[in-house]
């Protein structure tokens, strides 16, 4: 009877593994979010380095490029 019930309940080792997997998934999502924001920041700063002709090719004015660059890092 005791052996049958032990298969139903999680052992402490299973609980720890489950918690570690959850923390690993959360950490990975956090790192991916930070990486995404850093890429956006880099591409926004690149806009400032473009000439007026290059900005025109992209469809932006110098003022729009400045406005985009001045956005906060956590905004879209």
PDB file of N, CA, C and O in Angstrom:
ATOM      1  N   UNK A   1       0.826  -1.198   0.000  1.00  0.00           N
ATOM      2  CA  UNK A   1       0.000   0.000   0.000  1.00  0.00           C
ATOM      3  C   UNK A   1       0.870   1.262   0.000  1.00  0.00           C
ATOM      4  O   UNK A   1       0.570   2.220  -0.712  1.00  0.00           O
ATOM      5  N   UNK A   2       1.925   1.265   0.782  1.00  0.00           N
ATOM      6  CA  UNK A   2       2.789   2.446   0.870  1.00  0.00           C
ATOM      7  C   UNK A   2       3.498   2.694  -0.460  1.00  0.00           C
ATOM      8  O   UNK A   2       3.703   3.844  -0.849  1.00  0.00           O
ATOM      9  N   UNK A   3       3.868   1.636  -1.148  1.00  0.00           N
ATOM     10  CA  UNK A   3       4.552   1.801  -2.423  1.00  0.00           C
ATOM     11  C   UNK A   3       3.620   2.378  -3.480  1.00  0.00           C
ATOM     12  O   UNK A   3       4.058   3.144  -4.339  1.00  0.00           O
ATOM     13  N   UNK A   4       2.367   2.025  -3.429  1.00  0.00           N
ATOM     14  CA  UNK A   4       1.405   2.532  -4.397  1.00  0.00           C
ATOM     15  C   UNK A   4       1.160   4.021  -4.200  1.00  0.00           C
ATOM     16  O   UNK A   4       1.040   4.761  -5.177  1.00  0.00           O
ATOM     17  N   UNK A   5       1.084   4.469  -2.958  1.00  0.00           N
ATOM     18  CA  UNK A   5       0.834   5.882  -2.676  1.00  0.00           C
ATOM     19  C   UNK A   5       2.048   6.753  -3.005  1.00  0.00           C
ATOM     20  O   UNK A   5       1.900   7.922  -3.361  1.00  0.00           O
ATOM     21  N   UNK A   6       3.240   6.184  -2.884  1.00  0.00           N
ATOM     22  CA  UNK A   6       4.426   7.000  -3.152  1.00  0.00           C
ATOM     23  C   UNK A   6       4.496   7.420  -4.621  1.00  0.00           C
ATOM     24  O   UNK A   6       5.092   8.452  -4.929  1.00  0.00           O
ATOM     25  N   UNK A   7       3.915   6.662  -5.515  1.00  0.00           N
ATOM     26  CA  UNK A   7       3.904   7.034  -6.922  1.00  0.00           C
ATOM     27  C   UNK A   7       2.975   8.191  -7.211  1.00  0.00           C
ATOM     28  O   UNK A   7       3.137   8.882  -8.216  1.00  0.00           O
ATOM     29  N   UNK A   8       2.000   8.413  -6.339  1.00  0.00           N
ATOM     30  CA  UNK A   8       1.018   9.485  -6.542  1.00  0.00           C
ATOM     31  C   UNK A   8       1.585  10.831  -6.115  1.00  0.00           C
ATOM     32  O   UNK A   8       1.388  11.837  -6.797  1.00  0.00           O
ATOM     33  N   UNK A   9       2.286  10.848  -4.990  1.00  0.00           N
ATOM     34  CA  UNK A   9       2.797  12.098  -4.433  1.00  0.00           C
ATOM     35  C   UNK A   9       4.173  12.432  -4.994  1.00  0.00           C
ATOM     36  O   UNK A   9       4.972  11.543  -5.290  1.00  0.00           O
ATOM     37  N   UNK A  10       4.435  13.719  -5.134  1.00  0.00           N
ATOM     38  CA  UNK A  10       5.748  14.143  -5.598  1.00  0.00           C
ATOM     39  C   UNK A  10       6.750  14.032  -4.462  1.00  0.00           C
ATOM     40  O   UNK A  10       6.438  14.322  -3.307  1.00  0.00           O
ATOM     41  N   UNK A  11       7.947  13.610  -4.806  1.00  0.00           N
ATOM     42  CA  UNK A  11       9.004  13.553  -3.808  1.00  0.00           C
ATOM     43  C   UNK A  11       9.617  14.944  -3.691  1.00  0.00           C
ATOM     44  O   UNK A  11       9.451  15.769  -4.590  1.00  0.00           O
ATOM     45  N   UNK A  12      10.323  15.213  -2.593  1.00  0.00           N
ATOM     46  CA  UNK A  12      10.987  16.521  -2.472  1.00  0.00           C
ATOM     47  C   UNK A  12      11.918  16.814  -3.642  1.00  0.00           C
ATOM     48  O   UNK A  12      12.049  17.965  -4.061  1.00  0.00           O
ATOM     49  N   UNK A  13      12.565  15.776  -4.172  1.00  0.00           N
ATOM     50  CA  UNK A  13      13.464  15.975  -5.312  1.00  0.00           C
ATOM     51  C   UNK A  13      12.674  16.449  -6.536  1.00  0.00           C
ATOM     52  O   UNK A  13      13.131  17.333  -7.261  1.00  0.00           O
ATOM     53  N   UNK A  14      11.485  15.866  -6.772  1.00  0.00           N
ATOM     54  CA  UNK A  14      10.646  16.282  -7.897  1.00  0.00           C
ATOM     55  C   UNK A  14      10.174  17.719  -7.725  1.00  0.00           C
ATOM     56  O   UNK A  14      10.096  18.475  -8.694  1.00  0.00           O
ATOM     57  N   UNK A  15       9.864  18.087  -6.507  1.00  0.00           N
ATOM     58  CA  UNK A  15       9.405  19.454  -6.235  1.00  0.00           C
ATOM     59  C   UNK A  15      10.527  20.447  -6.535  1.00  0.00           C
ATOM     60  O   UNK A  15      10.297  21.485  -7.156  1.00  0.00           O
ATOM     61  N   UNK A  16      11.735  20.124  -6.092  1.00  0.00           N
ATOM     62  CA  UNK A  16      12.881  21.011  -6.330  1.00  0.00           C
ATOM     63  C   UNK A  16      13.155  21.126  -7.826  1.00  0.00           C
ATOM     64  O   UNK A  16      13.406  22.222  -8.327  1.00  0.00           O
ATOM     65  N   UNK A  17      13.109  20.016  -8.534  1.00  0.00           N
ATOM     66  CA  UNK A  17      13.329  20.054  -9.985  1.00  0.00           C
ATOM     67  C   UNK A  17      12.284  20.913 -10.678  1.00  0.00           C
ATOM     68  O   UNK A  17      12.600  21.685 -11.583  1.00  0.00           O
ATOM     69  N   UNK A  18      11.049  20.775 -10.251  1.00  0.00           N
ATOM     70  CA  UNK A  18       9.970  21.569 -10.837  1.00  0.00           C
ATOM     71  C   UNK A  18      10.201  23.063 -10.594  1.00  0.00           C
ATOM     72  O   UNK A  18      10.023  23.882 -11.495  1.00  0.00           O
ATOM     73  N   UNK A  19      10.595  23.401  -9.377  1.00  0.00           N
ATOM     74  CA  UNK A  19      10.866  24.817  -9.057  1.00  0.00           C
ATOM     75  C   UNK A  19      12.041  25.337  -9.870  1.00  0.00           C
ATOM     76  O   UNK A  19      12.000  26.463 -10.366  1.00  0.00           O
ATOM     77  N   UNK A  20      13.090  24.527 -10.013  1.00  0.00           N
ATOM     78  CA  UNK A  20      14.256  24.954 -10.784  1.00  0.00           C
ATOM     79  C   UNK A  20      13.907  25.155 -12.254  1.00  0.00           C
ATOM     80  O   UNK A  20      14.383  26.099 -12.885  1.00  0.00           O
ATOM     81  N   UNK A  21      13.078  24.271 -12.799  1.00  0.00           N
ATOM     82  CA  UNK A  21      12.659  24.443 -14.199  1.00  0.00           C
ATOM     83  C   UNK A  21      11.871  25.736 -14.364  1.00  0.00           C
ATOM     84  O   UNK A  21      12.057  26.463 -15.339  1.00  0.00           O
ATOM     85  N   UNK A  22      10.990  26.019 -13.406  1.00  0.00           N
ATOM     86  CA  UNK A  22      10.216  27.260 -13.462  1.00  0.00           C
ATOM     87  C   UNK A  22      11.111  28.484 -13.396  1.00  0.00           C
ATOM     88  O   UNK A  22      10.903  29.452 -14.128  1.00  0.00           O
ATOM     89  N   UNK A  23      12.109  28.443 -12.517  1.00  0.00           N
ATOM     90  CA  UNK A  23      13.042  29.566 -12.409  1.00  0.00           C
ATOM     91  C   UNK A  23      13.874  29.716 -13.674  1.00  0.00           C
ATOM     92  O   UNK A  23      14.166  30.834 -14.099  1.00  0.00           O
ATOM     93  N   UNK A  24      14.256  28.593 -14.277  1.00  0.00           N
ATOM     94  CA  UNK A  24      15.042  28.652 -15.513  1.00  0.00           C
ATOM     95  C   UNK A  24      14.220  29.266 -16.637  1.00  0.00           C
ATOM     96  O   UNK A  24      14.730  30.087 -17.400  1.00  0.00           O
ATOM     97  N   UNK A  25      12.944  28.874 -16.748  1.00  0.00           N
ATOM     98  CA  UNK A  25      12.084  29.461 -17.792  1.00  0.00           C
ATOM     99  C   UNK A  25      11.907  30.953 -17.559  1.00  0.00           C
ATOM    100  O   UNK A  25      11.973  31.738 -18.506  1.00  0.00           O
ATOM    101  N   UNK A  26      11.684  31.355 -16.313  1.00  0.00           N
ATOM    102  CA  UNK A  26      11.503  32.766 -15.985  1.00  0.00           C
ATOM    103  C   UNK A  26      12.773  33.547 -16.304  1.00  0.00           C
ATOM    104  O   UNK A  26      12.705  34.640 -16.865  1.00  0.00           O
ATOM    105  N   UNK A  27      13.926  32.994 -15.949  1.00  0.00           N
ATOM    106  CA  UNK A  27      15.202  33.664 -16.214  1.00  0.00           C
ATOM    107  C   UNK A  27      15.440  33.824 -17.714  1.00  0.00           C
ATOM    108  O   UNK A  27      15.907  34.868 -18.168  1.00  0.00           O
ATOM    109  N   UNK A  28      15.117  32.789 -18.472  1.00  0.00           N
ATOM    110  CA  UNK A  28      15.291  32.863 -19.923  1.00  0.00           C
ATOM    111  C   UNK A  28      14.399  33.939 -20.525  1.00  0.00           C
ATOM    112  O   UNK A  28      14.834  34.694 -21.395  1.00  0.00           O
ATOM    113  N   UNK A  29      13.143  34.013 -20.064  1.00  0.00           N
ATOM    114  CA  UNK A  29      12.241  35.064 -20.568  1.00  0.00           C
ATOM    115  C   UNK A  29      12.774  36.443 -20.225  1.00  0.00           C
ATOM    116  O   UNK A  29      12.704  37.358 -21.045  1.00  0.00           O
ATOM    117  N   UNK A  30      13.306  36.600 -19.019  1.00  0.00           N
ATOM    118  CA  UNK A  30      13.867  37.887 -18.611  1.00  0.00           C
ATOM    119  C   UNK A  30      15.051  38.272 -19.492  1.00  0.00           C
ATOM    120  O   UNK A  30      15.138  39.411 -19.951  1.00  0.00           O
ATOM    121  N   UNK A  31      15.954  37.338 -19.729  1.00  0.00           N
ATOM    122  CA  UNK A  31      17.106  37.619 -20.583  1.00  0.00           C
ATOM    123  C   UNK A  31      16.691  37.948 -22.011  1.00  0.00           C
ATOM    124  O   UNK A  31      17.268  38.838 -22.636  1.00  0.00           O
ATOM    125  N   UNK A  32      15.698  37.241 -22.528  1.00  0.00           N
ATOM    126  CA  UNK A  32      15.222  37.520 -23.888  1.00  0.00           C
ATOM    127  C   UNK A  32      14.585  38.902 -23.965  1.00  0.00           C
ATOM    128  O   UNK A  32      14.743  39.601 -24.966  1.00  0.00           O
ATOM    129  N   UNK A  33      13.877  39.299 -22.930  1.00  0.00           N
ATOM    130  CA  UNK A  33      13.258  40.630 -22.902  1.00  0.00           C
ATOM    131  C   UNK A  33      14.327  41.715 -22.867  1.00  0.00           C
ATOM    132  O   UNK A  33      14.228  42.712 -23.583  1.00  0.00           O
ATOM    133  N   UNK A  34      15.337  41.525 -22.042  1.00  0.00           N
ATOM    134  CA  UNK A  34      16.426  42.501 -21.965  1.00  0.00           C
ATOM    135  C   UNK A  34      17.152  42.593 -23.298  1.00  0.00           C
ATOM    136  O   UNK A  34      17.474  43.689 -23.758  1.00  0.00           O
ATOM    137  N   UNK A  35      17.410  41.456 -23.915  1.00  0.00           N
ATOM    138  CA  UNK A  35      18.080  41.450 -25.217  1.00  0.00           C
ATOM    139  C   UNK A  35      17.246  42.181 -26.266  1.00  0.00           C
ATOM    140  O   UNK A  35      17.788  42.932 -27.077  1.00  0.00           O
ATOM    141  N   UNK A  36      15.945  41.968 -26.253  1.00  0.00           N
ATOM    142  CA  UNK A  36      15.054  42.636 -27.204  1.00  0.00           C
ATOM    143  C   UNK A  36      15.109  44.152 -27.027  1.00  0.00           C
ATOM    144  O   UNK A  36      15.178  44.892 -28.007  1.00  0.00           O
ATOM    145  N   UNK A  37      15.078  44.609 -25.778  1.00  0.00           N
ATOM    146  CA  UNK A  37      15.116  46.055 -25.528  1.00  0.00           C
ATOM    147  C   UNK A  37      16.471  46.650 -25.912  1.00  0.00           C
ATOM    148  O   UNK A  37      16.534  47.774 -26.410  1.00  0.00           O
ATOM    149  N   UNK A  38      17.548  45.910 -25.685  1.00  0.00           N
ATOM    150  CA  UNK A  38      18.868  46.414 -26.068  1.00  0.00           C
ATOM    151  C   UNK A  38      19.008  46.510 -27.590  1.00  0.00           C
ATOM    152  O   UNK A  38      19.623  47.447 -28.099  1.00  0.00           O
ATOM    153  N   UNK A  39      18.437  45.541 -28.318  1.00  0.00           N
ATOM    154  CA  UNK A  39      18.461  45.608 -29.782  1.00  0.00           C
ATOM    155  C   UNK A  39      17.680  46.813 -30.285  1.00  0.00           C
ATOM    156  O   UNK A  39      18.120  47.500 -31.207  1.00  0.00           O
ATOM    157  N   UNK A  40      16.513  47.075 -29.679  1.00  0.00           N
ATOM    158  CA  UNK A  40      15.725  48.246 -30.073  1.00  0.00           C
ATOM    159  C   UNK A  40      16.494  49.519 -29.789  1.00  0.00           C
ATOM    160  O   UNK A  40      16.478  50.445 -30.600  1.00  0.00           O
ATOM    161  N   UNK A  41      17.163  49.581 -28.657  1.00  0.00           N
ATOM    162  CA  UNK A  41      17.937  50.764 -28.289  1.00  0.00           C
ATOM    163  C   UNK A  41      19.057  51.009 -29.300  1.00  0.00           C
ATOM    164  O   UNK A  41      19.293  52.142 -29.718  1.00  0.00           O
ATOM    165  N   UNK A  42      19.736  49.941 -29.684  1.00  0.00           N
ATOM    166  CA  UNK A  42      20.831  50.050 -30.652  1.00  0.00           C
ATOM    167  C   UNK A  42      20.314  50.524 -32.011  1.00  0.00           C
ATOM    168  O   UNK A  42      20.924  51.388 -32.641  1.00  0.00           O
ATOM    169  N   UNK A  43      19.198  49.964 -32.461  1.00  0.00           N
ATOM    170  CA  UNK A  43      18.680  50.361 -33.775  1.00  0.00           C
ATOM    171  C   UNK A  43      18.154  51.791 -33.750  1.00  0.00           C
ATOM    172  O   UNK A  43      18.243  52.501 -34.752  1.00  0.00           O
ATOM    173  N   UNK A  44      17.611  52.216 -32.622  1.00  0.00           N
ATOM    174  CA  UNK A  44      17.162  53.613 -32.518  1.00  0.00           C
ATOM    175  C   UNK A  44      18.336  54.564 -32.577  1.00  0.00           C
ATOM    176  O   UNK A  44      18.256  55.617 -33.211  1.00  0.00           O
ATOM    177  N   UNK A  45      19.428  54.203 -31.921  1.00  0.00           N
ATOM    178  CA  UNK A  45      20.615  55.074 -31.955  1.00  0.00           C
ATOM    179  C   UNK A  45      21.234  55.105 -33.358  1.00  0.00           C
ATOM    180  O   UNK A  45      21.833  56.104 -33.757  1.00  0.00           O
ATOM    181  N   UNK A  46      21.086  54.027 -34.082  1.00  0.00           N
ATOM    182  CA  UNK A  46      21.602  53.982 -35.452  1.00  0.00           C
ATOM    183  C   UNK A  46      20.864  54.987 -36.334  1.00  0.00           C
ATOM    184  O   UNK A  46      21.435  55.536 -37.276  1.00  0.00           O
ATOM    185  N   UNK A  47      19.590  55.221 -36.018  1.00  0.00           N
ATOM    186  CA  UNK A  47      18.830  56.218 -36.787  1.00  0.00           C
ATOM    187  C   UNK A  47      19.494  57.583 -36.758  1.00  0.00           C
ATOM    188  O   UNK A  47      19.479  58.306 -37.754  1.00  0.00           O
ATOM    189  N   UNK A  48      20.078  57.940 -35.621  1.00  0.00           N
ATOM    190  CA  UNK A  48      20.723  59.250 -35.509  1.00  0.00           C
ATOM    191  C   UNK A  48      21.953  59.368 -36.392  1.00  0.00           C
ATOM    192  O   UNK A  48      22.353  60.473 -36.761  1.00  0.00           O
ATOM    193  N   UNK A  49      22.556  58.236 -36.733  1.00  0.00           N
ATOM    194  CA  UNK A  49      23.763  58.253 -37.555  1.00  0.00           C
ATOM    195  C   UNK A  49      23.459  58.322 -39.050  1.00  0.00           C
ATOM    196  O   UNK A  49      24.366  58.531 -39.855  1.00  0.00           O
ATOM    197  N   UNK A  50      22.202  58.152 -39.427  1.00  0.00           N
ATOM    198  CA  UNK A  50      21.831  58.184 -40.842  1.00  0.00           C
ATOM    199  C   UNK A  50      21.812  59.623 -41.354  1.00  0.00           C
ATOM    200  O   UNK A  50      21.517  60.558 -40.609  1.00  0.00           O
ATOM    201  N   UNK A  51      22.127  59.778 -42.618  1.00  0.00           N
ATOM    202  CA  UNK A  51      22.049  61.096 -43.245  1.00  0.00           C
ATOM    203  C   UNK A  51      20.583  61.404 -43.550  1.00  0.00           C
ATOM    204  O   UNK A  51      19.720  60.531 -43.451  1.00  0.00           O
ATOM    205  N   UNK A  52      20.317  62.647 -43.919  1.00  0.00           N
ATOM    206  CA  UNK A  52      18.948  63.039 -44.248  1.00  0.00           C
ATOM    207  C   UNK A  52      18.420  62.250 -45.458  1.00  0.00           C
ATOM    208  O   UNK A  52      17.247  61.879 -45.497  1.00  0.00           O
ATOM    209  N   UNK A  53      19.282  62.001 -46.428  1.00  0.00           N
ATOM    210  CA  UNK A  53      18.869  61.215 -47.601  1.00  0.00           C
ATOM    211  C   UNK A  53      18.520  59.779 -47.212  1.00  0.00           C
ATOM    212  O   UNK A  53      17.544  59.213 -47.705  1.00  0.00           O
ATOM    213  N   UNK A  54      19.324  59.201 -46.327  1.00  0.00           N
ATOM    214  CA  UNK A  54      19.045  57.829 -45.882  1.00  0.00           C
ATOM    215  C   UNK A  54      17.753  57.762 -45.079  1.00  0.00           C
ATOM    216  O   UNK A  54      16.979  56.812 -45.205  1.00  0.00           O
ATOM    217  N   UNK A  55      17.528  58.781 -44.253  1.00  0.00           N
ATOM    218  CA  UNK A  55      16.271  58.836 -43.500  1.00  0.00           C
ATOM    219  C   UNK A  55      15.079  58.977 -44.441  1.00  0.00           C
ATOM    220  O   UNK A  55      14.025  58.381 -44.218  1.00  0.00           O
ATOM    221  N   UNK A  56      15.257  59.768 -45.492  1.00  0.00           N
ATOM    222  CA  UNK A  56      14.191  59.932 -46.481  1.00  0.00           C
ATOM    223  C   UNK A  56      13.880  58.602 -47.159  1.00  0.00           C
ATOM    224  O   UNK A  56      12.718  58.287 -47.413  1.00  0.00           O
ATOM    225  N   UNK A  57      14.924  57.821 -47.451  1.00  0.00           N
ATOM    226  CA  UNK A  57      14.725  56.503 -48.057  1.00  0.00           C
ATOM    227  C   UNK A  57      13.909  55.589 -47.134  1.00  0.00           C
ATOM    228  O   UNK A  57      13.111  54.776 -47.601  1.00  0.00           O
ATOM    229  N   UNK A  58      14.117  55.731 -45.836  1.00  0.00           N
ATOM    230  CA  UNK A  58      13.389  54.915 -44.861  1.00  0.00           C
ATOM    231  C   UNK A  58      11.980  55.464 -44.642  1.00  0.00           C
ATOM    232  O   UNK A  58      11.090  54.749 -44.180  1.00  0.00           O
ATOM    233  N   UNK A  59      11.793  56.711 -44.972  1.00  0.00           N
ATOM    234  CA  UNK A  59      10.480  57.337 -44.813  1.00  0.00           C
ATOM    235  C   UNK A  59      10.343  58.125 -43.522  1.00  0.00           C
ATOM    236  O   UNK A  59       9.238  58.310 -43.012  1.00  0.00           O
ATOM    237  N   UNK A  60      11.476  58.589 -42.993  1.00  0.00           N
ATOM    238  CA  UNK A  60      11.466  59.363 -41.755  1.00  0.00           C
ATOM    239  C   UNK A  60      12.123  60.719 -41.970  1.00  0.00           C
ATOM    240  O   UNK A  60      12.964  60.888 -42.853  1.00  0.00           O
ATOM    241  N   UNK A  61      11.726  61.668 -41.156  1.00  0.00           N
ATOM    242  CA  UNK A  61      12.396  62.960 -41.132  1.00  0.00           C
ATOM    243  C   UNK A  61      13.387  62.957 -39.971  1.00  0.00           C
ATOM    244  O   UNK A  61      13.355  62.065 -39.123  1.00  0.00           O
ATOM    245  N   UNK A  62      14.251  63.941 -39.938  1.00  0.00           N
ATOM    246  CA  UNK A  62      15.212  64.060 -38.836  1.00  0.00           C
ATOM    247  C   UNK A  62      14.476  64.213 -37.502  1.00  0.00           C
ATOM    248  O   UNK A  62      14.906  63.650 -36.496  1.00  0.00           O
ATOM    249  N   UNK A  63      13.382  64.960 -37.482  1.00  0.00           N
ATOM    250  CA  UNK A  63      12.613  65.161 -36.251  1.00  0.00           C
ATOM    251  C   UNK A  63      11.984  63.846 -35.774  1.00  0.00           C
ATOM    252  O   UNK A  63      11.961  63.561 -34.576  1.00  0.00           O
ATOM    253  N   UNK A  64      11.477  63.055 -36.716  1.00  0.00           N
ATOM    254  CA  UNK A  64      10.897  61.756 -36.343  1.00  0.00           C
ATOM    255  C   UNK A  64      11.967  60.817 -35.798  1.00  0.00           C
ATOM    256  O   UNK A  64      11.712  60.058 -34.863  1.00  0.00           O
ATOM    257  N   UNK A  65      13.145  60.863 -36.370  1.00  0.00           N
ATOM    258  CA  UNK A  65      14.246  60.019 -35.891  1.00  0.00           C
ATOM    259  C   UNK A  65      14.638  60.421 -34.475  1.00  0.00           C
ATOM    260  O   UNK A  65      14.869  59.565 -33.620  1.00  0.00           O
ATOM    261  N   UNK A  66      14.712  61.729 -34.231  1.00  0.00           N
ATOM    262  CA  UNK A  66      15.033  62.207 -32.877  1.00  0.00           C
ATOM    263  C   UNK A  66      13.957  61.813 -31.879  1.00  0.00           C
ATOM    264  O   UNK A  66      14.259  61.413 -30.754  1.00  0.00           O
ATOM    265  N   UNK A  67      12.693  61.928 -32.296  1.00  0.00           N
ATOM    266  CA  UNK A  67      11.582  61.563 -31.405  1.00  0.00           C
ATOM    267  C   UNK A  67      11.611  60.071 -31.083  1.00  0.00           C
ATOM    268  O   UNK A  67      11.359  59.668 -29.948  1.00  0.00           O
ATOM    269  N   UNK A  68      11.915  59.264 -32.080  1.00  0.00           N
ATOM    270  CA  UNK A  68      11.992  57.818 -31.869  1.00  0.00           C
ATOM    271  C   UNK A  68      13.143  57.468 -30.942  1.00  0.00           C
ATOM    272  O   UNK A  68      13.014  56.589 -30.091  1.00  0.00           O
ATOM    273  N   UNK A  69      14.260  58.148 -31.103  1.00  0.00           N
ATOM    274  CA  UNK A  69      15.442  57.873 -30.286  1.00  0.00           C
ATOM    275  C   UNK A  69      15.236  58.295 -28.839  1.00  0.00           C
ATOM    276  O   UNK A  69      15.794  57.684 -27.927  1.00  0.00           O
ATOM    277  N   UNK A  70      14.447  59.327 -28.625  1.00  0.00           N
ATOM    278  CA  UNK A  70      14.273  59.815 -27.262  1.00  0.00           C
ATOM    279  C   UNK A  70      13.237  59.026 -26.464  1.00  0.00           C
ATOM    280  O   UNK A  70      12.998  59.329 -25.295  1.00  0.00           O
ATOM    281  N   UNK A  71      12.622  58.020 -27.079  1.00  0.00           N
ATOM    282  CA  UNK A  71      11.647  57.207 -26.370  1.00  0.00           C
ATOM    283  C   UNK A  71      12.332  56.453 -25.225  1.00  0.00           C
ATOM    284  O   UNK A  71      13.520  56.138 -25.280  1.00  0.00           O
ATOM    285  N   UNK A  72      11.550  56.183 -24.208  1.00  0.00           N
ATOM    286  CA  UNK A  72      12.072  55.427 -23.084  1.00  0.00           C
ATOM    287  C   UNK A  72      12.329  53.991 -23.500  1.00  0.00           C
ATOM    288  O   UNK A  72      11.666  53.483 -24.404  1.00  0.00           O
ATOM    289  N   UNK A  73      13.281  53.328 -22.854  1.00  0.00           N
ATOM    290  CA  UNK A  73      13.682  51.983 -23.265  1.00  0.00           C
ATOM    291  C   UNK A  73      12.597  50.945 -23.040  1.00  0.00           C
ATOM    292  O   UNK A  73      12.595  49.913 -23.712  1.00  0.00           O
ATOM    293  N   UNK A  74      11.679  51.183 -22.120  1.00  0.00           N
ATOM    294  CA  UNK A  74      10.666  50.178 -21.846  1.00  0.00           C
ATOM    295  C   UNK A  74       9.377  50.388 -22.626  1.00  0.00           C
ATOM    296  O   UNK A  74       8.449  49.587 -22.515  1.00  0.00           O
ATOM    297  N   UNK A  75       9.311  51.454 -23.415  1.00  0.00           N
ATOM    298  CA  UNK A  75       8.160  51.659 -24.275  1.00  0.00           C
ATOM    299  C   UNK A  75       8.384  50.967 -25.605  1.00  0.00           C
ATOM    300  O   UNK A  75       9.521  50.706 -25.996  1.00  0.00           O
ATOM    301  N   UNK A  76       7.318  50.678 -26.283  1.00  0.00           N
ATOM    302  CA  UNK A  76       7.454  50.011 -27.575  1.00  0.00           C
ATOM    303  C   UNK A  76       8.014  50.959 -28.569  1.00  0.00           C
ATOM    304  O   UNK A  76       8.210  50.594 -29.729  1.00  0.00           O
TER     305      UNK A  76
END
